[in-house]
Amino acid sequence: MAKTTPLEMIEIQSWSEVPEFTSEAEEAEYWRTHSLGEDLLEQMRPLTDEGLPPPRPRTRPIAVRFDEDILRRLKALARAKHKGYQTLLKEFVVERLYEEEKRAGLVG
């Protein structure tokens, strides 16, 4: 059985050595063979809450029943929009709720 040797990692000393990537796959392949040098690691600091978006409000799960045809159509549309079907459904409800609130004079 042939003996395999660990991959020799290339140490990056400066951010200027890191190329622009055209895809996540290309970036993953790069970092498979490269690592950050000690100087770069020492420059890194933990993230603080500053500059981060606020946390999303908590949501509460509820049960809503749809027939198979409606659910199939919802999932197909969500796929076409590159979203989850539950996310798309929430967007629909929020949009329609706002329209109805406007119609009822509850919002400006």
C-alpha positions as CSV (number, residue, x, y, z in Angstrom):
1,M,0.0,0.0,0.0
2,A,1.4,3.4,-1.0
3,K,2.2,5.8,1.8
4,T,0.6,9.3,1.3
5,T,2.2,12.4,2.6
6,P,0.3,15.4,4.0
7,L,-0.3,18.3,1.6
8,E,2.4,20.9,2.1
9,M,0.5,24.2,2.9
10,I,1.7,27.5,1.4
11,E,1.7,30.2,4.1
12,I,0.3,33.5,3.1
13,Q,2.1,36.5,4.7
14,S,0.1,39.4,3.2
15,W,-3.6,39.8,2.1
16,S,-2.2,41.0,-1.2
17,E,-1.1,37.5,-1.9
18,V,-4.7,36.3,-1.9
19,P,-6.2,36.4,-5.4
20,E,-9.7,37.5,-6.4
21,F,-11.8,34.4,-6.8
22,T,-14.4,33.8,-9.5
23,S,-16.3,31.1,-7.6
24,E,-16.6,29.5,-4.2
25,A,-15.2,26.3,-5.6
26,E,-12.1,28.2,-6.8
27,E,-11.7,29.8,-3.3
28,A,-12.1,26.4,-1.6
29,E,-9.5,24.8,-3.8
30,Y,-7.1,27.7,-3.0
31,W,-7.5,27.4,0.8
32,R,-7.1,23.7,0.5
33,T,-3.4,24.3,-0.2
34,H,-2.8,27.7,1.5
35,S,-3.0,28.9,5.1
36,L,-2.6,32.2,6.9
37,G,0.8,33.1,8.3
38,E,1.3,34.0,12.0
39,D,1.5,37.8,11.3
40,L,-1.9,37.7,9.5
41,L,-3.4,35.5,12.2
42,E,-2.3,38.0,14.9
43,Q,-4.0,40.9,13.0
44,M,-7.3,39.1,13.1
45,R,-9.7,40.2,15.9
46,P,-13.0,38.8,17.0
47,L,-16.1,40.3,15.5
48,T,-18.0,42.8,17.6
49,D,-21.6,43.8,17.4
50,E,-20.6,47.0,15.7
51,G,-21.2,47.0,12.0
52,L,-23.3,43.8,12.1
53,P,-27.0,43.9,11.1
54,P,-29.4,43.7,14.0
55,P,-30.7,40.2,14.8
56,R,-33.9,39.3,13.2
57,P,-37.0,39.2,15.4
58,R,-37.9,35.8,16.7
59,T,-40.6,34.0,14.7
60,R,-43.2,31.6,16.0
61,P,-44.1,28.5,14.0
62,I,-47.7,28.1,13.1
63,A,-49.6,25.4,11.1
64,V,-51.1,26.4,7.8
65,R,-52.7,23.7,5.6
66,F,-52.6,23.8,1.8
67,D,-53.8,21.3,-0.7
68,E,-51.1,19.5,-2.8
69,D,-51.6,21.7,-5.9
70,I,-51.1,25.0,-4.0
71,L,-48.0,23.7,-2.2
72,R,-46.5,22.3,-5.5
73,R,-47.1,25.7,-7.2
74,L,-45.6,27.6,-4.2
75,K,-42.5,25.4,-4.1
76,A,-42.0,25.7,-7.9
77,L,-42.3,29.5,-7.8
78,A,-39.9,29.6,-4.8
79,R,-37.3,27.5,-6.7
80,A,-37.6,29.9,-9.7
81,K,-36.9,32.8,-7.3
82,H,-34.1,30.9,-5.6
83,K,-35.8,31.1,-2.2
84,G,-37.3,28.7,0.3
85,Y,-41.0,28.2,-0.1
86,Q,-41.7,29.2,3.5
87,T,-39.7,32.5,3.0
88,L,-41.7,33.2,-0.1
89,L,-45.0,32.5,1.7
90,K,-44.0,34.9,4.5
91,E,-43.2,37.6,2.0
92,F,-46.6,37.1,0.4
93,V,-48.4,37.4,3.7
94,V,-46.5,40.5,4.7
95,E,-47.1,42.2,1.4
96,R,-50.8,41.4,1.4
97,L,-51.2,42.4,5.0
98,Y,-49.7,45.8,4.2
99,E,-52.1,46.2,1.3
100,E,-55.1,45.3,3.4
101,E,-54.0,47.6,6.2
102,K,-53.6,50.5,3.7
103,R,-57.0,49.8,2.3
104,A,-58.5,49.9,5.8
105,G,-56.7,53.1,6.6
106,L,-54.6,51.6,9.3
107,V,-51.3,52.7,7.8
108,G,-50.3,55.7,5.8
